[in-house]
Amino acid sequence: MKYVSLFAGIGGFDLALNRLGHECVYVNEWNKYAAQIYEKNFNHKPDTRDITIVRADEIPDHDLLVGGFPCQAFSIAGKRRGFEDIRGTLFYEIARIAKAKRPKLLLLENVKGLLNHAGGATFHTILNTLDELGYDLQWQVLNSKNFGVP
């Protein structure tokens, strides 16, 4: 399966997907240090431009879009400004690209605090946005300690 990795960081999604035999056709990570580590680990140079300026037609067709969009705006460790924080609006870049490219599947990740941010309204907005794009939704909170990682 061909996939696109947005907000890739150092490649957590990519490590799992590549081990399963999937092919990354485009990766975006604007943080230069994370991008350097990603390239070293995967021999694939990320597009380091701000995702808000990347046109959807520059992204290859793909079956799966994965992304861990920035969590600082939703985390209990932060100021929890949600969509009022520019980082919080980056979810809409995933929606923009999904609308244009129509991948069969999306796999998104964020912090537990997203669920109850603004009394649940933020998560409801995200679910509604994806539903309006035609995606059937399933979500789950997972505890990393149950998977052998901190």
N, CA and C of each residue as an Amber inpcrd file, in Angstrom:
protein
   450
   0.8440000  -1.1640000   0.0000000   0.0000000   0.0000000   0.0000000
   0.8970000   1.2370000   0.0000000   0.5520000   2.2300000  -0.7770000
   1.2960000   3.4840000  -0.8210000   0.7260000   4.4250000   0.2320000
   1.6420000   5.0530000   0.9920000   1.1640000   5.9660000   2.0250000
   1.9140000   7.2860000   2.0040000   1.2610000   8.2890000   2.5960000
   1.8150000   9.6190000   2.7980000   1.9000000   9.8330000   4.2950000
   3.0220000  10.3940000   4.7350000   3.2630000  10.6240000   6.1560000
   3.4010000  12.1230000   6.4160000   2.4270000  12.6850000   7.1200000
   2.4490000  14.1040000   7.4650000   2.7810000  14.2620000   8.9380000
   3.4760000  15.3590000   9.2700000   3.9190000  15.5890000  10.6550000
   4.6750000  14.3440000  11.1240000   5.6060000  13.9000000  10.2830000
   6.2390000  12.5900000  10.4390000   7.1590000  12.4740000  11.6390000
   7.6500000  13.5950000  12.1580000   8.6130000  13.4980000  13.2450000
   9.8030000  12.6830000  12.7990000  10.2180000  11.7380000  13.6380000
  11.3570000  10.8850000  13.2660000  10.8970000   9.5610000  12.6490000
   9.5730000   9.4190000  12.4420000   9.1000000   8.2940000  11.6440000
   8.4690000   7.1290000  12.3690000   7.7550000   7.3540000  13.4410000
   7.1130000   6.2570000  14.1670000   6.1200000   5.4760000  13.3220000
   5.2020000   6.1930000  12.6620000   4.2520000   5.5110000  11.7760000
   5.0060000   4.7820000  10.6720000   5.9890000   5.4580000  10.1190000
   6.7220000   4.9370000   8.9710000   7.4780000   3.6520000   9.3110000
   8.0640000   3.6010000  10.4790000   8.7880000   2.3990000  10.9030000
   7.8520000   1.1930000  10.8700000   6.6750000   1.3450000  11.4560000
   5.7120000   0.2370000  11.4780000   5.2250000  -0.1090000  10.0730000
   4.8520000   0.9060000   9.3020000   4.2990000   0.6550000   7.9660000
   5.3400000   0.0400000   7.0280000   6.5670000   0.5210000   7.0960000
   7.6220000  -0.0490000   6.2450000   7.8970000  -1.4960000   6.6140000
   7.8980000  -1.7960000   7.9060000   8.1120000  -3.1860000   8.3400000
   7.0090000  -4.1020000   7.8320000   5.8240000  -3.5390000   7.6140000
   4.7020000  -4.3240000   7.0940000   4.6930000  -4.3800000   5.5650000
   5.6960000  -3.7500000   4.9360000   5.8240000  -3.8330000   3.4850000
   5.1660000  -2.7170000   2.7010000   4.7170000  -1.6570000   3.3820000
   4.0780000  -0.5370000   2.6830000   5.1370000   0.4500000   2.1950000
   4.7660000   1.2730000   1.2400000   5.7110000   2.1790000   0.5950000
   5.3260000   3.6310000   0.8420000   6.2530000   4.3850000   1.4160000
   6.0450000   5.8170000   1.6250000   6.3400000   6.5450000   0.3210000
   5.3590000   7.2980000  -0.1880000   5.5440000   8.0240000  -1.4410000
   5.7490000   9.5190000  -1.2250000   5.5170000   9.9870000   0.0100000
   5.7340000  11.4000000   0.3380000   5.7550000  11.5260000   1.8470000
   6.6950000  12.3250000   2.3310000   6.7860000  12.5810000   3.7660000
   7.0200000  14.0780000   3.9810000   6.3330000  14.6290000   4.9750000
   6.5010000  16.0380000   5.3170000   6.8040000  16.1570000   6.7990000
   7.8760000  16.8760000   7.0980000   8.2450000  17.1950000   8.4790000
   9.0230000  18.5010000   8.4540000   8.4620000  19.5520000   9.0220000
   9.0970000  20.8640000   8.9220000  10.2440000  21.0600000   9.9110000
  10.2840000  20.3100000  11.0000000  11.3580000  20.4610000  11.9760000
  12.6460000  19.8910000  11.3850000  13.6460000  20.7510000  11.1990000
  14.8450000  20.3240000  10.4680000  15.5950000  19.2040000  11.1710000
  15.5930000  19.1860000  12.5010000  16.3140000  18.1380000  13.2230000
  15.5920000  16.7980000  13.1140000  14.2790000  16.8170000  13.2650000
  13.5070000  15.5840000  13.0860000  13.6410000  15.0800000  11.6510000
  13.6210000  16.0010000  10.6870000  13.7500000  15.6200000   9.2720000
  15.1080000  14.9790000   8.9940000  16.1660000  15.4890000   9.6220000
  17.4980000  14.9040000   9.4450000  17.5430000  13.4750000   9.9790000
  16.9550000  13.2600000  11.1460000  16.9200000  11.9130000  11.7190000
  16.0750000  10.9970000  10.8460000  14.9250000  11.5090000  10.3830000
  14.0600000  10.7100000   9.5060000  14.8480000  10.2650000   8.2710000
  15.5140000  11.2190000   7.6170000  16.2570000  10.8860000   6.3910000
  17.3570000   9.8610000   6.6730000  18.0590000  10.0180000   7.7850000
  19.1200000   9.0750000   8.1380000  18.5450000   7.6760000   8.3670000
  17.4060000   7.6030000   9.0490000  16.8140000   6.2990000   9.3870000
  16.1210000   5.6220000   8.2120000  15.5540000   6.3990000   7.3020000
  14.7330000   5.8210000   6.2250000  15.2910000   6.0320000   4.8260000
  16.3820000   6.7910000   4.7030000  16.9540000   7.0890000   3.3990000
  15.9050000   7.6930000   2.4590000  15.0950000   8.5600000   3.0190000
  14.0220000   9.2370000   2.2930000  13.9900000  10.6730000   2.8150000
  14.2630000  11.6340000   1.9620000  14.3400000  13.0260000   2.3920000
  12.9380000  13.6260000   2.5150000  12.5730000  14.0640000   3.7100000
  11.2590000  14.6920000   3.8730000  11.1830000  16.0580000   3.1890000
   9.9960000  16.4050000   2.7630000   9.6890000  17.7620000   2.3440000
   9.6190000  18.5630000   3.6460000  10.4630000  19.5660000   3.7870000
  10.5180000  20.3160000   5.0390000   9.7630000  21.6440000   4.9620000
   9.0050000  21.8280000   3.9070000   8.2030000  23.0550000   3.8280000
   7.0490000  22.9910000   4.8220000   6.5820000  24.1440000   5.2110000
   5.3740000  24.2540000   6.0250000   4.2360000  23.6090000   5.2310000
   3.5340000  22.6810000   5.8360000   2.4860000  21.9400000   5.1200000
   1.3960000  22.8650000   4.5780000   1.2310000  24.0340000   5.1740000
   0.1810000  24.9470000   4.7200000   0.4640000  25.5200000   3.3350000
   1.7180000  25.4250000   2.8760000   2.0270000  25.9500000   1.5390000
   2.2090000  24.8390000   0.5060000   2.1080000  23.6000000   0.9290000
   2.2430000  22.4750000  -0.0020000   0.8980000  22.2680000  -0.7030000
   0.9080000  22.3600000  -2.0190000  -0.3190000  22.1320000  -2.7830000
  -0.6120000  20.6320000  -2.8320000  -1.8700000  20.2890000  -2.7580000
  -2.2700000  18.8730000  -2.7850000  -1.7970000  18.1850000  -4.0570000
  -1.7540000  18.9070000  -5.1720000  -1.3240000  18.2680000  -6.4170000
   0.1830000  17.9780000  -6.4400000   0.9200000  18.4540000  -5.4460000
   2.3430000  18.1260000  -5.3210000   2.5510000  16.8080000  -4.5760000
   1.5070000  16.3030000  -3.9730000   1.5780000  15.0790000  -3.1830000
   1.1210000  13.9130000  -4.0610000   1.9270000  12.8660000  -4.1610000
   1.5330000  11.7200000  -4.9990000   0.2400000  11.0640000  -4.5070000
  -0.4290000  10.3880000  -5.4190000  -1.6060000   9.6070000  -5.0320000
  -1.1690000   8.5390000  -4.0350000  -2.0730000   8.2130000  -3.1320000
  -1.7490000   7.2530000  -2.0760000  -3.0220000   6.6000000  -1.5640000
  -2.8460000   5.4640000  -0.8960000  -3.9710000   4.7090000  -0.3380000
  -4.2280000   5.0540000   1.1180000  -3.1880000   5.4730000   1.8250000
  -3.2430000   5.7130000   3.2610000  -2.5430000   7.0190000   3.5830000
  -3.1980000   7.8560000   4.3660000  -2.5850000   9.0810000   4.8580000
  -2.4290000   8.9210000   6.3670000  -1.2070000   9.0810000   6.8690000
  -0.9580000   8.9830000   8.3040000  -0.4150000  10.3130000   8.8040000
  -0.7370000  10.6110000  10.0570000  -0.2040000  11.8380000  10.6250000
  -0.4790000  11.9660000  12.1040000   0.5320000  12.4170000  12.8010000
   0.3980000  12.7670000  14.2060000   0.4360000  14.2790000  14.2900000
  -0.6930000  14.9110000  13.9830000  -0.7070000  16.3720000  13.9300000
  -0.3820000  16.9610000  15.3000000   0.2300000  18.1540000  15.3250000
   0.7570000  18.7150000  16.5720000  -0.2480000  18.7070000  17.7230000
   0.2590000  18.2830000  18.8840000  -0.6120000  18.0670000  20.0420000
  -0.5520000  19.1710000  21.0830000   0.4030000  20.0930000  20.9710000
   0.6000000  21.0770000  22.0240000  -0.6670000  21.8740000  22.3450000
  -1.4880000  22.1230000  21.3470000  -2.6940000  22.9240000  21.5370000
  -3.7990000  22.1770000  22.2850000  -3.6520000  20.8700000  22.4330000
  -4.6940000  20.0520000  23.0610000  -4.2260000  19.3710000  24.3440000
  -2.9360000  19.3070000  24.5550000  -2.3630000  18.5600000  25.6700000
  -2.6090000  19.2490000  27.0150000  -2.8170000  18.4450000  28.0360000
  -2.9790000  19.0170000  29.3780000  -1.6600000  19.6260000  29.8630000
  -0.5640000  19.3070000  29.2120000   0.7330000  19.8760000  29.5620000
   0.9360000  21.2650000  28.9530000   0.0240000  21.6830000  28.0820000
   0.1490000  22.9770000  27.4120000  -0.9250000  23.9530000  27.8400000
  -1.0740000  25.0060000  27.0570000  -2.0670000  26.0510000  27.3640000
  -3.4690000  25.6940000  26.8850000  -3.5900000  24.6300000  26.0990000
  -4.8760000  24.1100000  25.6190000  -5.7000000  25.1620000  24.8720000
  -5.0540000  25.8720000  23.9670000  -5.7460000  26.9020000  23.1920000
  -6.4610000  26.3220000  21.9780000  -6.2890000  25.0390000  21.7200000
  -7.0230000  24.3660000  20.6470000  -6.8590000  25.0230000  19.2950000
  -7.9700000  25.2710000  18.6350000  -7.9490000  25.8580000  17.2990000
  -7.5560000  27.3320000  17.3260000  -7.4520000  27.9300000  18.5140000
  -6.9550000  29.3030000  18.6310000  -5.4290000  29.3430000  18.5330000
  -4.7970000  28.2030000  18.6890000  -3.3520000  28.0440000  18.5450000
  -3.1060000  27.5800000  17.1190000  -2.2170000  28.2440000  16.3910000
  -1.9710000  27.8980000  14.9910000  -1.6320000  26.4200000  14.8230000
  -0.9490000  25.8480000  15.8100000  -0.6100000  24.4190000  15.7260000
  -1.8680000  23.5620000  15.7850000  -2.8810000  24.0350000  16.4970000
  -4.1370000  23.3040000  16.5970000  -4.9010000  23.2430000  15.2930000
  -4.6790000  24.2100000  14.4320000  -5.3990000  24.2420000  13.1550000
  -4.7800000  23.3270000  12.1020000  -3.6290000  22.7490000  12.3920000
  -2.9550000  21.9270000  11.3880000  -3.7180000  20.6410000  11.0630000
  -4.6380000  20.2460000  11.9090000  -5.5200000  19.1280000  11.5580000
  -6.2090000  19.4130000  10.2200000  -6.5820000  20.6780000  10.0060000
  -7.3030000  21.0370000   8.7810000  -6.4510000  20.8560000   7.5270000
  -5.1310000  20.8060000   7.6720000  -4.2660000  20.5090000   6.5270000
  -4.4130000  19.0420000   6.1340000  -4.5580000  18.1750000   7.1260000
  -4.8330000  16.7640000   6.8330000  -6.1570000  16.6510000   6.0890000
  -7.1630000  17.3640000   6.5750000  -8.4840000  17.3310000   5.9330000
  -8.4130000  17.8790000   4.5110000  -7.6650000  18.9490000   4.3200000
  -7.5220000  19.5510000   2.9830000  -6.9020000  18.5530000   2.0020000
  -5.8490000  17.8940000   2.4400000  -5.1680000  16.9400000   1.5650000
  -6.0330000  15.7020000   1.3380000  -6.6930000  15.2300000   2.3670000
  -7.5860000  14.0720000   2.2190000  -8.7240000  14.3830000   1.2530000
  -9.2540000  15.5800000   1.3270000 -10.3500000  15.9710000   0.4230000
  -9.8750000  15.9710000  -1.0310000  -8.6710000  16.4560000  -1.2590000
  -8.1530000  16.5480000  -2.6260000  -7.6750000  15.2000000  -3.1590000
  -7.0140000  14.4060000  -2.3240000  -6.3820000  13.1710000  -2.7820000
  -7.2420000  11.9210000  -2.5860000  -8.1850000  11.9660000  -1.6840000
  -9.1360000  10.8740000  -1.4310000  -8.4820000   9.5260000  -1.1180000
  -7.5290000   9.4860000  -0.1780000  -6.9840000   8.1720000   0.1860000
  -8.0840000   7.3080000   0.7970000  -7.9510000   6.0020000   0.6370000
  -8.9550000   5.0760000   1.1750000  -8.9850000   5.1110000   2.6950000
  -7.8040000   5.3190000   3.3080000  -7.6910000   5.2350000   4.7610000
  -6.9020000   6.4090000   5.3250000  -7.2630000   6.7910000   6.5370000
  -6.5070000   7.7620000   7.3230000  -6.1680000   7.0960000   8.6470000
  -4.9800000   7.3560000   9.1480000  -4.5840000   6.8900000  10.4680000
  -3.9540000   8.0890000  11.1620000  -4.6580000   8.6280000  12.1570000
  -4.2230000   9.8490000  12.8290000  -3.9640000   9.5710000  14.2910000
  -3.0590000  10.3500000  14.8720000  -2.6680000  10.1600000  16.2650000
  -2.5710000  11.5120000  16.9410000  -2.9650000  11.5410000  18.2260000
  -2.8200000  12.7420000  19.0330000  -2.8570000  12.3500000  20.5020000
  -2.9130000  13.3310000  21.3660000  -2.8930000  13.0880000  22.8090000
  -4.2930000  12.8410000  23.3600000  -4.3510000  12.1920000  24.5090000
  -5.6140000  11.9150000  25.1840000  -6.4040000  13.2050000  25.4600000
  -5.6980000  14.2990000  25.7310000  -6.3480000  15.5730000  26.0210000
  -7.2060000  16.1040000  24.8870000  -7.0110000  15.6010000  23.6790000
  -7.8400000  16.0210000  22.5520000  -9.3100000  15.6530000  22.7870000
  -9.5370000  14.5470000  23.4640000 -10.9100000  14.0660000  23.6680000
 -11.7610000  15.0250000  24.4930000 -11.1710000  15.6280000  25.5200000
 -11.9740000  16.4810000  26.3930000 -11.6710000  17.9630000  26.2380000
 -10.8560000  18.3160000  25.2420000 -10.5620000  19.7270000  25.0120000
 -11.8530000  20.4800000  24.6890000 -12.0330000  21.6200000  25.3240000
 -13.2280000  22.4630000  25.1320000 -14.5060000  21.6560000  25.3620000
 -14.4820000  20.8400000  26.4000000 -15.6630000  20.0430000  26.7280000
 -16.0100000  19.0100000  25.6730000 -15.0440000  18.6090000  24.8750000
 -15.2710000  17.6240000  23.8210000 -15.6040000  18.2390000  22.4680000
 -15.7970000  19.5540000  22.4210000 -16.1940000  20.2200000  21.1720000
 -15.1240000  20.1100000  20.0850000 -13.8600000  20.1760000  20.4670000
 -12.7800000  20.0930000  19.4870000 -12.7730000  18.7230000  18.8150000
 -12.8520000  17.6790000  19.6160000 -12.8540000  16.3230000  19.0590000
 -14.0960000  16.1130000  18.1910000 -15.2250000  16.6390000  18.6230000
 -16.4640000  16.5510000  17.8500000 -16.2840000  17.2310000  16.4870000
 -15.6240000  18.3770000  16.4630000 -15.3640000  19.0840000  15.2080000
 -14.5000000  18.2390000  14.2740000 -13.4700000  17.6210000  14.8340000
 -12.5840000  16.7690000  14.0280000 -13.3620000  15.5870000  13.4600000
 -14.1530000  14.9310000  14.3070000 -14.9510000  13.7930000  13.8310000
 -15.9330000  14.2200000  12.7520000 -16.5910000  15.3500000  12.9520000
 -17.5430000  15.8450000  11.9490000 -16.8570000  16.1780000  10.6330000
 -15.6820000  16.7800000  10.7120000 -14.9390000  17.1360000   9.4970000
 -14.6080000  15.8860000   8.6900000 -14.1200000  14.8570000   9.3610000
 -13.7760000  13.6130000   8.6720000 -15.0180000  12.9040000   8.1410000
 -16.0950000  12.9460000   8.9030000 -17.3590000  12.3570000   8.4600000
 -17.8670000  13.0640000   7.2000000 -17.7740000  14.3860000   7.1740000
 -18.2190000  15.1440000   6.0050000 -17.3870000  14.8230000   4.7680000
 -16.1530000  14.3830000   4.9830000 -15.3050000  13.9780000   3.8590000
 -15.6170000  12.5540000   3.3940000 -16.5100000  11.8800000   4.1070000
 -16.9330000  10.5480000   3.6950000 -16.2110000   9.4030000   4.3730000
 -15.4790000   9.6770000   5.4280000 -14.7590000   8.6100000   6.1270000
 -15.5910000   8.0360000   7.2640000 -15.6250000   6.6980000   7.3430000
 -16.1800000   6.0220000   8.5120000 -15.1190000   6.1020000   9.5950000
 -15.5450000   6.3490000  10.8110000 -14.5870000   6.6540000  11.8620000
 -14.5720000   5.6300000  12.9800000 -13.4030000   5.3460000  13.4480000
 -13.1970000   4.5620000  14.6640000 -12.0700000   5.2450000  15.4090000
 -12.1940000   5.3450000  16.7070000 -11.1230000   5.9430000  17.4910000
 -10.9770000   5.1920000  18.8020000  -9.7950000   5.3190000  19.3750000
  -9.4920000   4.5780000  20.5890000  -8.3540000   5.2720000  21.3270000
  -8.4060000   5.2340000  22.6580000  -7.3020000   5.7210000  23.4720000
  -6.4550000   4.5090000  23.8460000  -5.1700000   4.6040000  23.5330000
  -4.2490000   3.5120000  23.8420000  -3.2150000   4.0200000  24.8400000
  -2.8130000   3.1590000  25.7750000  -1.8030000   3.4910000  26.7350000
  -0.4970000   2.8300000  26.2910000   0.5260000   3.6490000  26.0420000
   1.7880000   3.1230000  25.5190000   2.4170000   2.0590000  26.4230000
   2.1680000   2.1580000  27.7200000   2.7730000   1.1600000  28.6230000
   2.2730000  -0.2560000  28.3290000   1.1100000  -0.3630000  27.6890000
   0.5800000  -1.6730000  27.3310000   1.2620000  -2.2540000  26.0810000
   2.1680000  -1.4760000  25.4880000   2.8580000  -1.9080000  24.2710000
   4.3770000  -1.9170000  24.4610000   4.7930000  -1.8810000  25.7180000
   6.2100000  -2.0060000  26.0200000   7.0460000  -0.7810000  25.7870000
   6.4090000   0.3770000  25.7050000   7.1520000   1.6410000  25.5370000
   6.7130000   2.6380000  26.6000000   7.5750000   3.6110000  26.9300000
   7.2040000   4.5870000  27.9700000   6.0800000   5.5060000  27.5390000
